[in-house]
Amino acid sequence: MNSANWLTSLGVLPLLGAVLISVLPKANDLLVKRVALATTLVVAGTAIAMATQFQRDNVNFQFVETHSWIPSLGINYAVGVDGIALVLILLSVLLAPIVVLAGWNEAVGGRWSVKTFYVLMLVLETMMIGVFASTDVFLFYVFFEAMLVPVYFLIGGYGTGARSAAAVKFLIYSLFGGLLMLASIIALYVLSGEQGGHTFDINALAHLHMSSMTQNVLFIGFFIAFAIKAPVWPFHTWLPDAAEAATPGTSVLLLGVLDKVGTFGMIRYCLTLFPHATKTFTPVILVLAVISIIYGAFLAIGQTDFKRLIAFTSISHFGFIMMGIFAMTSQGHSGATLYMFNHGFSTAALFLVAGWMSSRRGSSRIADFGGLQRVTPVMAWVFFFAGMSSLALPGLSSFVSEFLVLVGTYTRYPVAAVIGAFGIVLAALYILIPVQRALHGPVTEGNEHLLDLNLREKVAIAPVIAVILFLGFYPSPLLRVINPAAAHSIAQAGYSDPLPSIDKAGK
């Protein structure tokens, strides 16, 4: 395969799987599931093969491919990845087969057929790959908005409870942010025409001359769109409802991957296109990040539903990610990107196990569980492990990324880092309290005959546990890919790492 075609092939493969599923007999659910699983495994294998060809010390976009799309408007199909985008694409394609296998029966009983469910899943996978690979800002916007469609139908068609309201709320919030970003993109397009030729190429747009006021206004348009997607306080209110209503597999992709588009966009577009505005707004954004950490943690402590609990913990985690991004240090950026990857697997573990617990019990209320360690020991231990990962226990992957974020932030903004570190203490409460209530003590009435994890569920969760353990002890393979891109990103924004302070005595 030509190296220039890797990303296009990666994006087309899920679509081919979706087309194949669409012509299969509607009544043959098992065949549909097998084709979906096989497709996601082929995509994951292709992405891993592509990653082996990546040159980690090259900070330029790699696997670049450019084709004219709408020449009259200067719009191109342009894709390429750096270390940050590559890691997030790997996150997307590795979680997809896990979601399919773990949620083998979650499409049953939905508003539409099982076939429609997996077509939506595969289309969403293409959108996730495209949004991280785009180097044309208009193409990025197309993927950014298009991915809302399959998610809307996955939540509204296959979720539970107030699924229609949650899907509409998710769509309205996201469309509002997308419209603000579109207005900023149009302004960039007009400015590029005034300075040499209309273009949406990110490298060309990064060199536009803009006044401070123009940069600030356009930055706000991009940032609000990404803050809604992330989600960051106070733009977060759609997430708990969506997470509670969606199926566990949809929630894994929603919180594990799609929300990362927000923080990825902050790095790729806010910092690259508007470096001066970034400096202006960094203090405000750090305040929002710290509030997200503490606010999300406090609300997580008070939750009575497992799905809403995980949603609020994610708001806290995204506060750490955003703090690492806007600390403007190489350690902070590396930690934030690694955090995005690790949070995806940590969230997957929590949502999948919580989903299995809820499907067996017929409820996701924490109070309805108790004594699971006596009845379903394997499921109980997996839930405990997932909780410890979310808690960032040393030896698990989340610890490394959280440590890098706090260290990178402390070197430039020590007050933000110290306040943010308080979130670690709160994390112990929002994880250990539900663990104690659900796993220990006497067996709650109605739990006596719950079934433990079956072979398929064990196979699905095993790679998630393996990744969390492996990166907890040996994060170097990912950091070697991330570090050059992170250093390049802060250099583009006009920052350098703070030098060690020296006291007056020279000590």
N, C-alpha and C positions, 0 to 999 in steps of 0.2 A: 504493500500500500504506500502511495506517495505520502510523505510526511505532511505535506500541505493539506491533505484531505482528511486528516484524522478527525478533526472536530466536526466537519460536515457529516462524515460517516457515523460518528457517535450520535449526532442529533437525528439522523435519518433512521437508524436502526429501530428505536422505539416506535416510530411512525409506521414502519413496515410491519412490526408486530401488531400494532393496532389495526392496520388494514387486514392482516391475516385473521385476527380475531373477529372482525366485523363480518367476514364471510363464513364463519363457522356456524354450525347449527345452533340455534338459540337455546335448545333444550339440553345441549351437552355441556353442562357447567364444568365438569371435570376436565374436559379437553381444553376449554377456555382458560382455566386456571393454569394448566400445564404449559400452554403456549405463552401465557403472560410471564410465568416464572422463567421459562427458557429464554425468552426475549431479554428480560432484565439481567439474567446471568451472562448472556452474550455481550450485552452492553457493558456490564461491569468488567468482563474479561478484556474487551476492546480498550476500555479506559485504562486499565492497568498496563496493557501493552503500550499504549500511548505514553503513559507516565515513565516507562523505562527509557523512552527516547528523549525525555526532557533534559535539557542542560541546565542544571541548577544554578550555575554561576552566571548565567546569561540573564540579565535583568530586563532585556527587551521582550516583547511579545513573541512567542514561539508558536509553531504550527499555524502560521498566518495564512489566511486565504481571503482574497478580495475579489468580488465580482460586482460589476455595475448592476444596480437594481432599478433605480428611477433616475436616470442620468440628468433629466431636466431639473431635478431638485438636488442633485449632488448626493443622493442616498445610495449607499453600497451595502451589499451583503459582505460584511467584513468581520472576521473572527480571529481570535488569537488568545493565548493565555500566558500569564506570568505565574510565578509560584503560588500566589494567593488564589488566583482563579482556578488553577489546577487542583489545589487541595479541596476547594469547594465543589468542583465537578466530581472528584473522587468521592466526596461525602455523599453527593446526590445519587450516584450510580451504585454505590455499595449499600446504601439503605434501601434502595428500591426492591431488590430480590428478598431482602429480609422482611420488608413490609408485606410483600405478596405471600410469602410462606407463612409468616406469623398470623396474618389475617385471612387465612384460607377460607373461612366461612363468613366473614363479616359483611359480604355483599348480599348474602341471602336475606330476603325479607325487605329489601330496599324498594324504593318507589319504581325503579326500573330494573332491568335484567342484570344478571351477573356479568354478561358480556359487555354491557354498557359501562359497568363499573371499571373493568380492566382496560377498556379502550380509553376511558378518561385518565386512568392511572398512567398509561403509557404516553399519552399526549402530554400529560403534565411532566413526565420525565424529559421529554424533548424540550419543553419550555424551560425547565430548570437548567439543562445543559446550555441552551442558547443564551439565557440571561447572563450567565457567568462568562461565556466565551465572546460575547459581542464587543467589538471595538468601534463600531459605528453607533453613535449616541441614539440615532433614530431607531436602529435595529434593536438596541437595548430596550428602548421604550416599548416597542412592539411586543417583545417577549415579556417585559415587565407587566404589561396590561393583559396580554393574552393568557398568562398563567392563572389569572383570576377566574376565567371561565370554567376550566375543569374543577378547580377547588370549590367554586360556588355550587356546582352540581353534585360534587362528592359529598359536601356537607348537607345540602338541602335534600338530596335524593336518597342518601344512605345513612344519615345520622339518626340520632334519637332525640327525644324531648322536643324542645322548641327549635328544631333544626332549620325550619324555613326562616324564622326571625334571625337566627344566628348567621345564616348564609347571607341574608340581605344586609345585615349590619356589617359583616365582613366586606361585602362588595361595595357598599356606599363609602365606608372609610377609605378603602383602597382606591376607588375611583376618584375621590376628592383629592387625595395625595397625588395620584397620577396626573390629574388636570393641572395642578400647580407645577409639577415637573415639566409637563408639556409646554406650558407657557414659558418657562425658562429655556427649554430647548429651542423654541421658536425664536426667542430673543438672541440666543447664541448663533442661530442660523443667519439672522439678519446682520449681526455684527460681523460674522465671517465674510458675508458678501460685501460689506463696506471696507474690508481689509484684505482683499485679494481674490476672493472667490468663495461661493457658497459651499459649505462642507459640514458634514456631521462627524468627521473623523476625530477621534478623541485626541490624538497626538497633535493635530493641527489646531483644534480648539484650545488646547492647553497653552498655546502661544499667542492667543488673542490679547490685544491691549484693551483693558476695561478700566473705567474709573472705579474708585473705591465704592461709591454708591451703587453702581451697576453690579459689581461683584456681590455686594451684600444682598441685594434684592434677589438676584438669580440663585445665590447660595441658599437662601431661605426656601425658595421653591423646590429645589432638590432635597434639602435636608428634611423638610416636613414630610415629603413623600416617603423618604427612607425611614424617618422616625416612626411613621405610622406602620410601615411594614415590619420594623424591627422586632417588637414594638417597644417604644420608650415612653415613660410617663411624660406628659399627660395624654399621649396619643394611643394608649394601650387598651382602652376599654372594650374593644371588639374581641380581644383574644380570649378571655375566660369563657365567654359565651360560645365562641367557635370551637374551642377545645372541648368544652363539655358536650356539645351537640355532635361533633364529628366522630366517626369511627376511630378506633385506636390507630389504625394504619394511616388514615388521613391526617390525624393529629401529629403522628411522627414526621410526616413530610412537611406539614404546616409549620411546626415549631423547629423541627430538626434541620430543614433546608430552606423553605420559602422565606422564613423570617430572616435568614442570613443574607438574603438579597438586600435588605435594608442596611445592615452594617457593611456588607461588601460595597454597596453603592456609595457609602460615606467615604470609604477609602479610595475607590476607583474614580469617583466623579467630584465629590465635594472638595477633597484635598487636591486633586490634580487640576481641576478647572478653575478653582477659586482659592488659591493659596492665601491671598491677603484677607479675604473674608473669613477664611478658616481661623486665622490668628485673631481676628476681631471677635468671633463668636465662641472661641474655645472656652473661655471662663464660664459662659452661660451653659454651654453644652456639658461641661464637667459637673456643674450643679445639677443638671437634669439627670446625668448618669448616677450621681451619688443618691439623689432622691429615688431613682428607680431601684437601686440596690436595696435601700432601707425600706422603702414603701412596699416593694414586691415581697420582701422577706416578712414584714409584719403582717401583710394580708394573707400570706401563705400559712402563717401560724394559725390563723383563725378559720381556715377553711374546713368544711365538713364533707366535701366531695373530693375524691381523689383526682379527678380530671382538672377541676378548678385549682386544686393545690399545685399540681404540676405546672399549670399555666402561670400562676403567680410566681413560682420559683423561677420560671424562665424569664419573667420580667426582671427579676433581680439579677439573673445571670447576664442578660443583655445589658444591664447597667454596667457590669464589669467589662464587657466587650467594648462598649462605647467609651468607657473611661480609658481603656488601653489604647484605643485608636487616637483619641484626642490628647493623650499624654504627650504625643509627638516625640517619642523615643523609639529606638529600634527594638528594645526589649518589650515595650508596651505594644507595639504593632505586631511583633512576632507572637506575643502572648495572646493578643486579641484574635488573630487568625487561627492559632492553635485552639483557642477557646471555642471558636465557631465549630471547628471539626469535632472536638471532644464533647461539646454540649449536644451535638447531633446524636452521638451514640449514647450519651448519658440519658437524654430525653427519650430516645428510642427504647432503652431498657425500662424506664419508668412507665411509659405509656403502654408498651406491649404487655408487661406483667400486670399493670393495673387493669388493662382491658381483659386479660384472661381471668383475673379475679372477679371482675364485674360481671362477665358473661356467665360464670359459674354460679354466682350468688344472685344474679338478677338485679344488682344494685351497685352503685359506685360510692355510696355513702360510707365514710370511714367507720361510723358507729355500727354498721351492719356486719363488720368483720371482728374477729377476735379469736385468738388461739389457733391461728392458721398453721403455726409451726408444728402443732400436734397432728393436724389433719392432712395438710399438704406441705410437707417439709421442703421439697425441692422448690416449689413455687415461693414459699416463704423466704428461703435463703436467697433466691434470685432477686426478690423484691428488696431484701435487705442490702444485697450487693449494689443494686441500682440506686438505692437511697444513699449509700456511702459514696458512690460516684458523684451524685449530685451535691453531696456535702463537701466534695473535694478532699476526701481522705488521702493522706500521703500514701503513695504506692499505686494510686489510681490516676487515670489520665487527666482528670479535671484539676488535680492539685498542681500539676506542672504549669498549665496555662494560667490558672489563677495567681500563682506565685509570680510568674513573669509579668502579668499585668500590674500587680501591686508594686513590684520592684521598679518596673519601668515608669510607673506613675509617680512613685515616691521621689525619684531623682529630680523631677521637675515640679511636681505639685504635691508636696508631702501631706498637706492638710486633707486633700481629697483622698489620698491613699489611706490615711489613718481612719477617716470616717468610713470609707468603703470597706476596710478590713473588719469593721463592726458587723458587716453583713455575714461574715463567716460564723460569728457567734450565733446570730439569728438563724443561720442555716441549720445549726445543730438542733434548734428547737423545731423548725418546721419539718425536719426529716425524722428525728428521733421520736417525737410525740406520736405521729401516725404509725411509725414502725412498732412502737410499744403497744398501741391500741389494737392494731390489726394482727400482729404476729404472736404476741405473748398473752399471758393470762388465761383464764378459762375459755373454753370454746363457746362462742356465741351461739344461741339457739338458731338453728337453720344452717349451720356450717358443718354439722357432724358428718355429712356424707359428700362433701365437695371432693371432686376428683383432682389429683395432682397433675402436673404437666405431662402431656403425652410425648411421644417420640418426635413428632413434627415440631411441636413447640420448643422442645429442647434443642433440636437442630437449628431452629430459627434464632434462638437467643444465644447460642454458643458463640458465633462469631462476634456478636456485640460485646460479650464478656471478654473474649480474647483480645479484642482491640483495646478495650478499656485497661486491661491488665498490661498488655504489651507497651502501650504508649505511656503508662504510668511509670514503668521502669526504664523505658528506652524510647524517648520522644525524638531522638536524633534524626531518624529518617525523614520525618515531616519537617522538623526545624531546619534541616539543611536545604530544603526546598523553599521554605518560607522566608528565612532570614535575609537573603539577598534582595528579594522583592520588597520586604518590609523596610530595609535600609534605603532602598531606592525611592520608596514612597514618601518617606519623611524628608528626604533630600529634595524631591520635587516640590514639596510644600514649603521649602526654605528653612528647614530645621536641621539641627545636628544634635547628637547626644550631648547632654550636659557633661562638662568636665568635672572630675573629682575636686571638691573644695579643699583649699589649703588654708590653714589658720595663719595668723600673723607671724607666729614664730617659725613658720615653714615646716611644721610637723604634719 
